[in-house]
Amino acid sequence: MPRGIAFVLGGVVGVGLYTALAPATRVVYVDRPVSSIQAATVATAAATPTAAATAAANELPPAPDTMAAAPSGGEPRAGSTRASQLSAERILLDEARAALAQGDPARAIDRLERHRRTFPQPLLAEERDAMWVQALVKAGRYDEARGRASTFRKRSPDSLFSSVVDSAIDSIP
């Protein structure tokens, strides 16, 4: 009987220690509005990675206005437009990131260029510029990558993405 009690007591102590010392894992879900064009684009690209899917992926909605009209005809709501712009920017940057992960730096650069043209006052400029350096390095365009990295460091010396840029430049043979 003492062995059984020791076994149970050891299990309880072990669970308590594990609970206290194990790193907390938190999953955060972010709900983003998706337009019907974007939903069709994702569905098409997932189902058939063909030239038609690539063409469909190029059809993104235009950049949102700088202010959204209030439903009652009152003052415009800047917050909702900011969220819409952030969502639209995130979609393009996610596409660029996916292209990099799939080993397609040309497509990543295309999405980053589209982001630059679509959003003259971007909310995610630092992330875009850091990813651009990565894409240029993966494309073998080392001089351009070094130039963009230098501009990035001057424009955003305290950026959270500085380590990404430094790592990409350090990987140049």
N, C-alpha and C positions, 0 to 999 in steps of 0.2 A: 503493500500500500504506500509506503513512503516514496517509492520510485514514481508512482503515478502522480502523486501530489507534486513532486519535484518537476516532473515532465510538464504538467499543466502550468505550474508557476513559471517555469522557464519560457514557455510559449507566451504567456501573458506579458512577461517582462520584455521578451524579444519584440513582440508587436508594439509595445509602448515605446521602446527605443527606436524602432524603425520609423514609427509615426513621428517621433520628435526630431529625428536626425535626417530623414529622407528629404531630398529637395522637393519643394512644392512644384507641382506641374499644373500650369494653368493654360487652358485653351480659351482663346478669345475669338469670337466670331464677329465679323464686321459685315453688316448688311449693306449692300450697295445696290442702288437702283440700276437695272439693266434695261436698255431700250430693246425693242423688238429687233432692230437691226443688229445690235450686238449679240443678242441671244441666237439669232439665225446664223451669225458669223461663227460663233463658238460651236454651234451644233454642226454646221457644214464642215468646219475645219476638223472637228473631232471625227466625223464620219468618213470623210474622203479627203485626204491630204493631196489634192490635185491642184492644177492650175486654177480651176474654178473656185476652189476654197481659198486660194491665195488672193484671187481677185475679190472675193467676198470679204475677206479680212481687211482689205484696203478701204472698204466703204464704212468709215466711221462717221458718227454724227458730227456736225460742226461744233465748234467751241461754244459754250454757253455764253449768253449775254453777261455783262458785268453786273447787272442788277435784275432780280426777278420781280415781276409785278405781284403785289399783294392780292389775295383773292377777293377782297372787298373793295378793290379800287383805291385803297389807301396808299400808304408809303410803300416803296419797293422793299423787299427783304434781301439784304446783302448776304446773310448767313446761308440761306438755302442755295444761292448761286455759288458761293464759295465751296459748299459741300459738293455741288454738282461738278464744278470745275475740278475739284480734287479727285472725284470719282473718275471723271473723263481722263484726267492726266494719269491716274493710276492704271487705267486700262491699257493705255499706250505703253507705259513703262513695264507693265507686266508682260506685254507682248514682246518687248525688246529683251527682257530678262529671259523669257522662254526661248527666244531665238538664240541667245548666247548659250543657254544650257544645251540646246540641240546642235551647237556647233555651226551656227549660221550667222556669223558676224555681219554679213552684208544686209540681211533682213533686220538685224538689231539696229544697225546704223540707219536704215530706212525709217524704222519706227521712231528713233530718237530725233531724226531730222523732221519728221512729221510733227512730233511733239514740239519742237522748237518753232516751227511755222504756225502751228495751231494756237499755241499759248505764248503770246509775246510777253506776258507778265506771269510766268509760271510759279506755282506754289512749290513744286518739286524740282526746281532747277538744279540744286546740288546733286540730287540723286541721279538726274538725267546726265549731268556732266561727268559724274564719276563713272557711270555705266558706259558713256561714250568713250572714255579713255580705255576701259576694258575691251570694248568692241574693236577699237582701232588696233590694240595690241594683238588681239586674236586674229585680226585680218592681216597682220604683218605690216601694218602701216605705222612703223615705229616712230618716225620723225613727227608725224601728225599727233601721235599719242603723247609724245614728250611735250609738244607745243601746247596741247590741250591741258595736260597735267600742270604745266607751268602757269597757264592762265587760271586754272582752277585754284591752285594754291594762292595766287595773288588775290583772287576774288573772294575766296572762302578759306582763309587761313586756319580757322578754328572749326572746320566742318567735321561732322561725324563721319563723313565719307572719305576723309583724308587717307585713312589706312587702306581703303579700297584702291584709291588712286596710286598710293605708294606701292602697294603689292603688285598692281598691274605693271607699273613701270619697272619694278625690280625683277619681274619675270621675263623682261626682254633679253634675248640671248646676246 
